[in-house]
Amino acid sequence: MITVALVDDEPLFTAGLGMVIDAQPGMGVIWQAIDGADAIRQHRHSPPDILLLDIQMPGTDGLAATQQLVAESTPSRIIILTTFSADEYVLTAIEAGASGFLLKNTPPDHLIEAIRTVYRGDSVISPGPTKQLFATFRNRTGLNGPSSRSGSPAGDKLTVRERDVLALIAEGLTNSEICERLWLSMPTVKTHISNLLSKTHSRDRVQLVLYALRTGIATVRGQPM
C-alpha cells in the first residue's frame, strides 16, 4: 500500500483530500499535520511513502519542513501543494529535494495519478505553471537566453547524447517521446536518464531540469512540462 501523509493548516482541505485518497485501492493516509513542525515530529515516528506538504503555513512552513526532512535523509518523497502558479518558495523547495509541486485545485484523479507517479520514482509538476516556475529560475540566475555556460565543466562531463536527452527532458518530453525524437529504444533512453541522474547528483527529473537550466544545456522555451 502507498502510505500518504497530509500537511496543511486548513483541516477541511486535508479532511476532504484524505477521503479521496483513502477511497483509492492500495493507497491510504496514515497521518495528518497542521504545520511543518507537527509534520516533522510525526514523520520521525512514521515516515510515509508520499508527503503532501502545503508551502505556506504559520510557524514552520513547507519550505523549512522540506529542507529539514531532506537534511535528515527522509525516505519519503515530497510533493509541494500551493495555491500559486509560480512561487519562489516552491522553486527553492524543489531545489532542496521535493519531487515536484501541484496546485491545490488539481482535479482529484490527476492528484491520485501524481501520487502514483512519484511513488514509482518519477516527479510531477502541475502543467500550467511550469513556464512561470522556470521563468522564475531564469530571472533569479539571469538566464534570459542561451547561456554561455553550456560549455561549462559541469555540462562537459555529459556525453553528446546525454545532453540531447537532458535538453528534451527540460522541454517536458516523456520517455516515449524522447525515444521517437532521437530514434532510440526505451532501454537506451532509460539508461541515459539513469546516467544523467548519477552524473548530476539529481534525485529526479525535476532536478535534472534545474541542472539543465543552470548549465545552459536548456533554456526556458515556454513549453509546459
C-alpha positions in Angstrom: 0.0 0.0 0.0 1.1 3.5 -0.8 1.2 5.4 2.5 0.4 9.1 2.4 0.7 12.0 4.9 -1.0 15.4 4.6 0.3 18.6 5.9 -1.9 21.8 5.7 -3.2 24.3 8.2 -6.7 24.0 6.7 -8.4 21.0 8.4 -11.3 21.0 5.9 -8.9 20.7 3.0 -6.9 17.8 4.4 -10.1 16.1 5.6 -11.5 16.2 2.0 -8.3 15.2 0.4 -7.9 12.4 2.9 -11.3 11.0 2.0 -10.4 11.0 -1.7 -7.0 9.2 -1.1 -8.5 6.6 1.3 -11.1 5.7 -1.3 -8.4 4.6 -3.7 -7.3 0.9 -3.8 -3.8 0.3 -2.5 -3.5 3.8 -1.0 -4.2 5.4 2.4 -3.5 8.3 4.6 -1.5 7.4 7.8 -1.5 10.8 9.5 -2.3 14.5 9.0 -0.4 17.5 10.4 -1.4 21.2 10.8 2.1 22.7 10.1 5.7 21.8 9.3 6.8 21.3 12.9 4.0 18.9 13.5 4.8 17.1 10.3 8.5 16.7 11.3 7.5 15.2 14.6 5.1 12.7 13.2 7.4 11.9 10.3 10.1 10.8 12.7 7.8 8.1 14.1 6.0 7.1 10.9 7.5 8.3 7.6 5.1 7.9 4.7 5.9 6.9 1.2 4.4 10.3 0.0 4.2 13.5 1.9 1.8 16.2 0.5 3.0 19.4 2.0 1.5 22.9 1.9 4.1 25.5 1.2 2.5 28.4 3.2 1.7 27.7 6.8 2.2 29.6 10.1 5.2 28.6 12.1 7.4 26.1 10.3 6.3 26.4 6.7 6.6 23.9 3.9 9.9 25.1 2.7 11.5 24.9 6.1 10.0 21.4 6.7 11.2 20.2 3.3 14.8 21.4 3.9 14.9 19.8 7.4 13.4 16.5 6.2 15.8 16.2 3.3 18.7 17.1 5.6 17.6 14.2 7.8 17.6 11.9 4.7 13.9 11.3 4.7 12.8 8.1 2.8 9.6 10.0 2.0 9.1 11.7 -1.4 7.7 15.2 -1.0 5.1 16.9 -3.2 4.5 20.6 -2.5 1.0 21.9 -2.6 0.4 25.5 -3.4 -2.3 28.0 -4.5 0.2 30.0 -6.5 1.2 29.2 -10.1 4.8 30.5 -9.7 6.4 30.8 -6.3 10.0 31.4 -5.3 9.4 29.2 -2.3 8.2 26.3 -4.5 11.3 26.6 -6.6 13.5 26.6 -3.5 11.7 23.6 -2.1 12.2 21.7 -5.4 15.9 22.6 -5.3 16.0 21.3 -1.7 14.8 17.9 -2.8 11.0 18.0 -3.2 9.8 15.7 -6.1 7.6 18.4 -7.6 4.5 20.5 -6.9 0.8 20.6 -7.6 -1.8 23.3 -7.4 -4.4 22.8 -4.8 -7.1 23.0 -7.4 -5.6 20.0 -9.2 -8.5 17.6 -10.2 -8.7 14.6 -7.8 -7.9 12.0 -10.5 -4.8 13.9 -11.5 -3.7 14.2 -7.9 -4.1 10.4 -7.4 -2.1 9.7 -10.6 0.6 12.2 -9.4 0.9 10.3 -6.1 1.3 7.0 -8.0 3.8 8.6 -10.4 6.0 10.0 -7.6 5.8 6.6 -5.7 7.2 5.0 -8.8 10.2 7.3 -8.6 9.4 10.0 -11.1 8.4 13.6 -10.4 5.4 15.8 -11.1 4.7 19.4 -11.8 1.3 21.0 -12.5 1.4 21.5 -16.3 0.1 25.1 -16.4 2.5 26.8 -14.1 5.7 25.2 -15.4 6.6 28.1 -17.7 6.3 30.6 -14.9 8.2 28.4 -12.5 11.2 28.1 -14.7 10.9 31.7 -15.7 11.4 32.5 -12.0 14.5 30.4 -12.1 15.7 32.2 -15.2 15.1 35.6 -13.6 16.9 34.6 -10.4 20.0 33.4 -12.2 20.0 35.9 -15.1 19.5 33.3 -17.8 17.5 35.2 -20.3 18.5 33.3 -23.4 21.1 30.6 -24.5 23.8 30.6 -21.9 27.5 30.8 -22.5 27.8 28.3 -19.6 26.7 25.5 -22.0 30.3 24.5 -22.3 30.9 24.7 -18.6 32.8 21.9 -16.8 29.5 20.8 -15.2 28.0 20.2 -18.7 31.2 18.8 -20.2 31.0 15.7 -18.1 28.0 14.6 -20.1 28.2 12.9 -23.5 26.6 14.5 -26.5 23.7 12.0 -26.4 23.2 12.6 -22.7 23.0 16.3 -23.4 20.4 15.7 -26.1 18.3 13.6 -23.7 18.6 16.2 -21.0 17.5 19.0 -23.2 14.4 17.1 -24.2 13.7 16.3 -20.5 13.9 20.0 -19.9 11.3 20.5 -22.6 9.0 18.2 -20.7 9.1 15.2 -23.1 8.2 11.8 -21.8 10.5 8.8 -22.2 8.3 7.6 -25.1 8.5 11.0 -26.8 12.3 11.1 -26.3 12.5 7.7 -28.0 10.6 9.0 -31.0 12.5 12.3 -31.2 16.0 10.7 -31.0 15.2 7.3 -32.6 16.3 5.4 -29.5 14.9 2.3 -27.8 13.2 2.7 -24.4 16.0 0.7 -22.6 18.6 3.1 -24.1 16.7 6.2 -23.0 16.3 4.8 -19.5 20.0 4.1 -19.4 20.8 7.6 -20.4 18.4 9.0 -17.8 20.0 6.8 -15.1 23.4 8.0 -16.1 22.2 11.7 -16.0 20.8 11.2 -12.5 24.1 9.7 -11.3 26.4 12.2 -13.0 24.4 15.3 -12.0 23.6 14.0 -8.5 19.9 14.7 -9.1 17.1 12.9 -7.3 14.6 13.0 -10.1 13.5 14.7 -13.4 12.7 18.0 -11.7 16.2 18.4 -10.5 17.5 17.3 -13.9 15.6 20.2 -15.4 17.1 22.7 -12.9 20.6 21.3 -13.7 19.9 21.8 -17.4 19.0 25.4 -16.8 21.9 26.1 -14.5 24.4 24.8 -17.1 22.7 26.4 -20.1 22.1 23.0 -21.7 18.4 24.1 -21.8 16.7 27.4 -21.8 13.1 28.4 -20.9 11.2 27.9 -24.2 7.7 28.2 -22.8 6.5 24.6 -23.2 4.8 23.1 -20.3 6.4 20.1 -18.7 
